[in-house]
Structure formats: structure tokens, C-alpha cells
Amino acid sequence: MSETLREIIPGLWVSDAESAAIVGDDFSLVIDCTGYGPTVGNGRTLSVVANGHKWDAASLTQIANLASMRLDNGGNVLIHCNRGISRSVCAAAAVLIRMGTASTVTEAIGMARWSERSPASVTVGSLNRWADALRQQNLF
């Protein structure tokens, strides 16, 4: 199993697709950021796909809200993309922001990433725009 499988906060995990295929059934919600992941169709998987590596605000809101609700109700959530470096990290960062666990995008990404490898700049840009929109609405 890949070293990308990691727990960010209690109950919130991030991984690559390979690890998700192995452990996905152990989670009450799996968010597949690839659209073709091995966990699709297990009844607990939500497939939310970024356009390339660029997230739209509706997708990040959907991920953040669903994952936060599941975690608040004692469930566990796995968010995965192909390599566990970019889309899944930014999706997990959105959850951290939504839950109030992180106060900035930089802090949230720092909590979610697993190495010195940073998420793609277009992915981070999407997350920043989403967080800015929440700030303007006094939701963050």
C-alpha cells in the first residue's frame, strides 16, 4: 500500500487510487476525485471530478459539506485521486476549512499534504477562489 494513505484529522483520510482500492470498503464515505477509481459503484462512493486539476466551487462545496456531515456523525471519510498529491489534498483542505480546523488555505494544504510535493498550482488556485468566495459571504 502506498505511503500516501494518511489520516489528516480523526476520521478524514487521503490517499491515492491504489490504496483506495485496497481500503475503500473500510470507509463510510469514499470521495473519488478521478471519476474512474476502483471504489466507484460500492454504494458509499461519491465521484466528483475536477476539470483537469481545476475544481469548480460547486464541487468543492459538495465535497466539504458531505464529508463534514459524515465526520460530524462519527463516520470516516476517504478522499482519493490518482496519486494522492493534488486533487485529493485540495479536496481534503476544503473539508478542513469547512469544519473550521484550518483558518487559511495554506494551513489546510499543509495539514493535508504528505510530502514536500505541492498540489498543482491550478488546483490550489481553485481552492483559493472557493475560500475567497466563502470569506466574502462570511462563511469562512
Biotite code that builds the C-alpha atoms (Angstrom):
import biotite.structure as struc

atoms = struc.array([
    struc.Atom([0.000, 0.000, 0.000], chain_id="A", res_id=1, res_name="MET", atom_name="CA", element="C"),
    struc.Atom([1.194, 3.489, -0.822], chain_id="A", res_id=2, res_name="SER", atom_name="CA", element="C"),
    struc.Atom([2.580, 5.918, 1.713], chain_id="A", res_id=3, res_name="GLU", atom_name="CA", element="C"),
    struc.Atom([0.017, 8.431, 0.504], chain_id="A", res_id=4, res_name="THR", atom_name="CA", element="C"),
    struc.Atom([-2.681, 6.798, 2.687], chain_id="A", res_id=5, res_name="LEU", atom_name="CA", element="C"),
    struc.Atom([-2.798, 9.043, 5.731], chain_id="A", res_id=6, res_name="ARG", atom_name="CA", element="C"),
    struc.Atom([-5.181, 10.346, 8.341], chain_id="A", res_id=7, res_name="GLU", atom_name="CA", element="C"),
    struc.Atom([-5.426, 14.136, 8.287], chain_id="A", res_id=8, res_name="ILE", atom_name="CA", element="C"),
    struc.Atom([-7.690, 14.544, 11.315], chain_id="A", res_id=9, res_name="ILE", atom_name="CA", element="C"),
    struc.Atom([-9.602, 11.818, 13.122], chain_id="A", res_id=10, res_name="PRO", atom_name="CA", element="C"),
    struc.Atom([-11.782, 10.113, 10.542], chain_id="A", res_id=11, res_name="GLY", atom_name="CA", element="C"),
    struc.Atom([-10.572, 12.069, 7.476], chain_id="A", res_id=12, res_name="LEU", atom_name="CA", element="C"),
    struc.Atom([-8.150, 10.195, 5.247], chain_id="A", res_id=13, res_name="TRP", atom_name="CA", element="C"),
    struc.Atom([-6.458, 10.981, 1.917], chain_id="A", res_id=14, res_name="VAL", atom_name="CA", element="C"),
    struc.Atom([-4.860, 8.511, -0.475], chain_id="A", res_id=15, res_name="SER", atom_name="CA", element="C"),
    struc.Atom([-4.011, 7.576, -3.994], chain_id="A", res_id=16, res_name="ASP", atom_name="CA", element="C"),
    struc.Atom([-6.280, 5.353, -6.113], chain_id="A", res_id=17, res_name="ALA", atom_name="CA", element="C"),
    struc.Atom([-4.222, 2.215, -5.484], chain_id="A", res_id=18, res_name="GLU", atom_name="CA", element="C"),
    struc.Atom([-4.572, 2.463, -1.707], chain_id="A", res_id=19, res_name="SER", atom_name="CA", element="C"),
    struc.Atom([-8.249, 3.372, -2.018], chain_id="A", res_id=20, res_name="ALA", atom_name="CA", element="C"),
    struc.Atom([-8.838, 0.142, -3.933], chain_id="A", res_id=21, res_name="ALA", atom_name="CA", element="C"),
    struc.Atom([-7.420, -1.811, -1.001], chain_id="A", res_id=22, res_name="ILE", atom_name="CA", element="C"),
    struc.Atom([-9.029, 0.001, 1.947], chain_id="A", res_id=23, res_name="VAL", atom_name="CA", element="C"),
    struc.Atom([-12.040, 1.790, 0.429], chain_id="A", res_id=24, res_name="GLY", atom_name="CA", element="C"),
    struc.Atom([-14.587, -0.651, 1.840], chain_id="A", res_id=25, res_name="ASP", atom_name="CA", element="C"),
    struc.Atom([-13.472, 0.306, 5.372], chain_id="A", res_id=26, res_name="ASP", atom_name="CA", element="C"),
    struc.Atom([-14.887, 3.829, 4.998], chain_id="A", res_id=27, res_name="PHE", atom_name="CA", element="C"),
    struc.Atom([-18.427, 5.112, 5.382], chain_id="A", res_id=28, res_name="SER", atom_name="CA", element="C"),
    struc.Atom([-17.829, 7.596, 2.543], chain_id="A", res_id=29, res_name="LEU", atom_name="CA", element="C"),
    struc.Atom([-15.262, 7.493, -0.243], chain_id="A", res_id=30, res_name="VAL", atom_name="CA", element="C"),
    struc.Atom([-14.830, 10.589, -2.393], chain_id="A", res_id=31, res_name="ILE", atom_name="CA", element="C"),
    struc.Atom([-13.268, 9.628, -5.704], chain_id="A", res_id=32, res_name="ASP", atom_name="CA", element="C"),
    struc.Atom([-11.659, 12.625, -7.386], chain_id="A", res_id=33, res_name="CYS", atom_name="CA", element="C"),
    struc.Atom([-10.716, 10.670, -10.512], chain_id="A", res_id=34, res_name="THR", atom_name="CA", element="C"),
    struc.Atom([-14.085, 9.544, -11.873], chain_id="A", res_id=35, res_name="GLY", atom_name="CA", element="C"),
    struc.Atom([-12.722, 6.115, -12.701], chain_id="A", res_id=36, res_name="TYR", atom_name="CA", element="C"),
    struc.Atom([-11.371, 4.988, -9.361], chain_id="A", res_id=37, res_name="GLY", atom_name="CA", element="C"),
    struc.Atom([-11.555, 1.426, -8.188], chain_id="A", res_id=38, res_name="PRO", atom_name="CA", element="C"),
    struc.Atom([-14.072, 2.318, -5.485], chain_id="A", res_id=39, res_name="THR", atom_name="CA", element="C"),
    struc.Atom([-16.774, 3.547, -7.879], chain_id="A", res_id=40, res_name="VAL", atom_name="CA", element="C"),
    struc.Atom([-20.001, 1.597, -7.509], chain_id="A", res_id=41, res_name="GLY", atom_name="CA", element="C"),
    struc.Atom([-19.572, 0.364, -3.956], chain_id="A", res_id=42, res_name="ASN", atom_name="CA", element="C"),
    struc.Atom([-22.622, 2.308, -2.749], chain_id="A", res_id=43, res_name="GLY", atom_name="CA", element="C"),
    struc.Atom([-20.619, 4.607, -0.486], chain_id="A", res_id=44, res_name="ARG", atom_name="CA", element="C"),
    struc.Atom([-18.599, 6.370, -3.152], chain_id="A", res_id=45, res_name="THR", atom_name="CA", element="C"),
    struc.Atom([-19.179, 9.847, -4.457], chain_id="A", res_id=46, res_name="LEU", atom_name="CA", element="C"),
    struc.Atom([-17.374, 10.564, -7.696], chain_id="A", res_id=47, res_name="SER", atom_name="CA", element="C"),
    struc.Atom([-16.573, 14.271, -8.029], chain_id="A", res_id=48, res_name="VAL", atom_name="CA", element="C"),
    struc.Atom([-14.197, 15.067, -10.828], chain_id="A", res_id=49, res_name="VAL", atom_name="CA", element="C"),
    struc.Atom([-12.150, 18.206, -11.270], chain_id="A", res_id=50, res_name="ALA", atom_name="CA", element="C"),
    struc.Atom([-11.773, 19.620, -14.763], chain_id="A", res_id=51, res_name="ASN", atom_name="CA", element="C"),
    struc.Atom([-8.192, 18.520, -15.208], chain_id="A", res_id=52, res_name="GLY", atom_name="CA", element="C"),
    struc.Atom([-6.857, 19.686, -11.881], chain_id="A", res_id=53, res_name="HIS", atom_name="CA", element="C"),
    struc.Atom([-9.167, 22.698, -11.623], chain_id="A", res_id=54, res_name="LYS", atom_name="CA", element="C"),
    struc.Atom([-12.038, 22.443, -9.107], chain_id="A", res_id=55, res_name="TRP", atom_name="CA", element="C"),
    struc.Atom([-15.268, 24.347, -9.554], chain_id="A", res_id=56, res_name="ASP", atom_name="CA", element="C"),
    struc.Atom([-16.854, 25.945, -6.488], chain_id="A", res_id=57, res_name="ALA", atom_name="CA", element="C"),
    struc.Atom([-19.919, 23.681, -6.539], chain_id="A", res_id=58, res_name="ALA", atom_name="CA", element="C"),
    struc.Atom([-17.773, 20.538, -6.430], chain_id="A", res_id=59, res_name="SER", atom_name="CA", element="C"),
    struc.Atom([-15.630, 21.772, -3.534], chain_id="A", res_id=60, res_name="LEU", atom_name="CA", element="C"),
    struc.Atom([-18.760, 22.820, -1.641], chain_id="A", res_id=61, res_name="THR", atom_name="CA", element="C"),
    struc.Atom([-20.342, 19.418, -2.238], chain_id="A", res_id=62, res_name="GLN", atom_name="CA", element="C"),
    struc.Atom([-17.229, 17.596, -1.042], chain_id="A", res_id=63, res_name="ILE", atom_name="CA", element="C"),
    struc.Atom([-16.762, 19.835, 2.005], chain_id="A", res_id=64, res_name="ALA", atom_name="CA", element="C"),
    struc.Atom([-20.401, 19.617, 3.068], chain_id="A", res_id=65, res_name="ASN", atom_name="CA", element="C"),
    struc.Atom([-20.823, 15.858, 2.609], chain_id="A", res_id=66, res_name="LEU", atom_name="CA", element="C"),
    struc.Atom([-17.533, 14.969, 4.256], chain_id="A", res_id=67, res_name="ALA", atom_name="CA", element="C"),
    struc.Atom([-18.138, 17.360, 7.160], chain_id="A", res_id=68, res_name="SER", atom_name="CA", element="C"),
    struc.Atom([-21.600, 15.921, 7.806], chain_id="A", res_id=69, res_name="MET", atom_name="CA", element="C"),
    struc.Atom([-20.266, 12.367, 7.721], chain_id="A", res_id=70, res_name="ARG", atom_name="CA", element="C"),
    struc.Atom([-17.429, 13.229, 10.098], chain_id="A", res_id=71, res_name="LEU", atom_name="CA", element="C"),
    struc.Atom([-19.779, 15.126, 12.435], chain_id="A", res_id=72, res_name="ASP", atom_name="CA", element="C"),
    struc.Atom([-21.935, 11.983, 12.607], chain_id="A", res_id=73, res_name="ASN", atom_name="CA", element="C"),
    struc.Atom([-19.000, 9.773, 13.588], chain_id="A", res_id=74, res_name="GLY", atom_name="CA", element="C"),
    struc.Atom([-18.253, 8.365, 10.143], chain_id="A", res_id=75, res_name="GLY", atom_name="CA", element="C"),
    struc.Atom([-14.929, 8.102, 8.419], chain_id="A", res_id=76, res_name="ASN", atom_name="CA", element="C"),
    struc.Atom([-14.132, 9.566, 5.015], chain_id="A", res_id=77, res_name="VAL", atom_name="CA", element="C"),
    struc.Atom([-11.508, 8.689, 2.435], chain_id="A", res_id=78, res_name="LEU", atom_name="CA", element="C"),
    struc.Atom([-10.733, 11.198, -0.321], chain_id="A", res_id=79, res_name="ILE", atom_name="CA", element="C"),
    struc.Atom([-8.587, 9.917, -3.154], chain_id="A", res_id=80, res_name="HIS", atom_name="CA", element="C"),
    struc.Atom([-7.266, 10.909, -6.532], chain_id="A", res_id=81, res_name="CYS", atom_name="CA", element="C"),
    struc.Atom([-4.849, 9.135, -8.809], chain_id="A", res_id=82, res_name="ASN", atom_name="CA", element="C"),
    struc.Atom([-1.610, 9.854, -6.909], chain_id="A", res_id=83, res_name="ARG", atom_name="CA", element="C"),
    struc.Atom([-2.895, 11.424, -3.683], chain_id="A", res_id=84, res_name="GLY", atom_name="CA", element="C"),
    struc.Atom([-0.954, 14.620, -4.253], chain_id="A", res_id=85, res_name="ILE", atom_name="CA", element="C"),
    struc.Atom([-3.135, 17.332, -5.776], chain_id="A", res_id=86, res_name="SER", atom_name="CA", element="C"),
    struc.Atom([-6.909, 16.931, -6.209], chain_id="A", res_id=87, res_name="ARG", atom_name="CA", element="C"),
    struc.Atom([-7.416, 14.855, -3.060], chain_id="A", res_id=88, res_name="SER", atom_name="CA", element="C"),
    struc.Atom([-5.207, 17.170, -0.980], chain_id="A", res_id=89, res_name="VAL", atom_name="CA", element="C"),
    struc.Atom([-7.158, 20.252, -2.070], chain_id="A", res_id=90, res_name="CYS", atom_name="CA", element="C"),
    struc.Atom([-10.489, 18.474, -1.550], chain_id="A", res_id=91, res_name="ALA", atom_name="CA", element="C"),
    struc.Atom([-9.404, 17.496, 1.968], chain_id="A", res_id=92, res_name="ALA", atom_name="CA", element="C"),
    struc.Atom([-8.223, 21.068, 2.554], chain_id="A", res_id=93, res_name="ALA", atom_name="CA", element="C"),
    struc.Atom([-11.728, 22.272, 1.653], chain_id="A", res_id=94, res_name="ALA", atom_name="CA", element="C"),
    struc.Atom([-13.128, 19.926, 4.302], chain_id="A", res_id=95, res_name="VAL", atom_name="CA", element="C"),
    struc.Atom([-10.668, 21.287, 6.890], chain_id="A", res_id=96, res_name="LEU", atom_name="CA", element="C"),
    struc.Atom([-11.696, 24.847, 6.037], chain_id="A", res_id=97, res_name="ILE", atom_name="CA", element="C"),
    struc.Atom([-15.405, 23.996, 6.129], chain_id="A", res_id=98, res_name="ARG", atom_name="CA", element="C"),
    struc.Atom([-15.031, 22.356, 9.548], chain_id="A", res_id=99, res_name="MET", atom_name="CA", element="C"),
    struc.Atom([-13.017, 25.277, 10.922], chain_id="A", res_id=100, res_name="GLY", atom_name="CA", element="C"),
    struc.Atom([-9.991, 23.053, 11.545], chain_id="A", res_id=101, res_name="THR", atom_name="CA", element="C"),
    struc.Atom([-7.812, 25.244, 9.339], chain_id="A", res_id=102, res_name="ALA", atom_name="CA", element="C"),
    struc.Atom([-8.051, 29.006, 9.153], chain_id="A", res_id=103, res_name="SER", atom_name="CA", element="C"),
    struc.Atom([-6.228, 29.533, 5.857], chain_id="A", res_id=104, res_name="THR", atom_name="CA", element="C"),
    struc.Atom([-5.798, 27.664, 2.582], chain_id="A", res_id=105, res_name="VAL", atom_name="CA", element="C"),
    struc.Atom([-2.060, 27.429, 3.215], chain_id="A", res_id=106, res_name="THR", atom_name="CA", element="C"),
    struc.Atom([-2.646, 25.882, 6.631], chain_id="A", res_id=107, res_name="GLU", atom_name="CA", element="C"),
    struc.Atom([-5.220, 23.440, 5.273], chain_id="A", res_id=108, res_name="ALA", atom_name="CA", element="C"),
    struc.Atom([-2.956, 22.279, 2.445], chain_id="A", res_id=109, res_name="ILE", atom_name="CA", element="C"),
    struc.Atom([-0.068, 21.944, 4.876], chain_id="A", res_id=110, res_name="GLY", atom_name="CA", element="C"),
    struc.Atom([-2.174, 19.657, 7.045], chain_id="A", res_id=111, res_name="MET", atom_name="CA", element="C"),
    struc.Atom([-3.404, 17.559, 4.120], chain_id="A", res_id=112, res_name="ALA", atom_name="CA", element="C"),
    struc.Atom([-0.300, 17.020, 2.014], chain_id="A", res_id=113, res_name="ARG", atom_name="CA", element="C"),
    struc.Atom([2.011, 14.126, 2.726], chain_id="A", res_id=114, res_name="TRP", atom_name="CA", element="C"),
    struc.Atom([5.363, 15.293, 1.454], chain_id="A", res_id=115, res_name="SER", atom_name="CA", element="C"),
    struc.Atom([7.232, 18.251, 0.083], chain_id="A", res_id=116, res_name="GLU", atom_name="CA", element="C"),
    struc.Atom([5.332, 17.739, -3.176], chain_id="A", res_id=117, res_name="ARG", atom_name="CA", element="C"),
    struc.Atom([2.805, 20.516, -3.533], chain_id="A", res_id=118, res_name="SER", atom_name="CA", element="C"),
    struc.Atom([-0.555, 20.245, -5.264], chain_id="A", res_id=119, res_name="PRO", atom_name="CA", element="C"),
    struc.Atom([-0.777, 21.624, -8.796], chain_id="A", res_id=120, res_name="ALA", atom_name="CA", element="C"),
    struc.Atom([-0.991, 25.411, -8.872], chain_id="A", res_id=121, res_name="SER", atom_name="CA", element="C"),
    struc.Atom([-4.267, 25.332, -10.814], chain_id="A", res_id=122, res_name="VAL", atom_name="CA", element="C"),
    struc.Atom([-5.777, 23.100, -8.106], chain_id="A", res_id=123, res_name="THR", atom_name="CA", element="C"),
    struc.Atom([-4.611, 25.420, -5.334], chain_id="A", res_id=124, res_name="VAL", atom_name="CA", element="C"),
    struc.Atom([-5.914, 28.407, -7.309], chain_id="A", res_id=125, res_name="GLY", atom_name="CA", element="C"),
    struc.Atom([-9.352, 26.777, -7.443], chain_id="A", res_id=126, res_name="SER", atom_name="CA", element="C"),
    struc.Atom([-9.276, 26.214, -3.694], chain_id="A", res_id=127, res_name="LEU", atom_name="CA", element="C"),
    struc.Atom([-8.203, 29.827, -3.082], chain_id="A", res_id=128, res_name="ASN", atom_name="CA", element="C"),
    struc.Atom([-11.072, 31.166, -5.215], chain_id="A", res_id=129, res_name="ARG", atom_name="CA", element="C"),
    struc.Atom([-13.533, 28.927, -3.354], chain_id="A", res_id=130, res_name="TRP", atom_name="CA", element="C"),
    struc.Atom([-12.223, 30.065, 0.045], chain_id="A", res_id=131, res_name="ALA", atom_name="CA", element="C"),
    struc.Atom([-12.301, 33.733, -1.051], chain_id="A", res_id=132, res_name="ASP", atom_name="CA", element="C"),
    struc.Atom([-15.960, 33.349, -2.050], chain_id="A", res_id=133, res_name="ALA", atom_name="CA", element="C"),
    struc.Atom([-16.721, 31.859, 1.379], chain_id="A", res_id=134, res_name="LEU", atom_name="CA", element="C"),
    struc.Atom([-14.948, 34.798, 3.068], chain_id="A", res_id=135, res_name="ARG", atom_name="CA", element="C"),
    struc.Atom([-16.993, 37.283, 1.061], chain_id="A", res_id=136, res_name="GLN", atom_name="CA", element="C"),
    struc.Atom([-20.156, 35.555, 2.271], chain_id="A", res_id=137, res_name="GLN", atom_name="CA", element="C"),
    struc.Atom([-18.810, 35.498, 5.866], chain_id="A", res_id=138, res_name="ASN", atom_name="CA", element="C"),
    struc.Atom([-18.845, 31.697, 5.796], chain_id="A", res_id=139, res_name="LEU", atom_name="CA", element="C"),
    struc.Atom([-15.083, 31.348, 6.400], chain_id="A", res_id=140, res_name="PHE", atom_name="CA", element="C"),
])
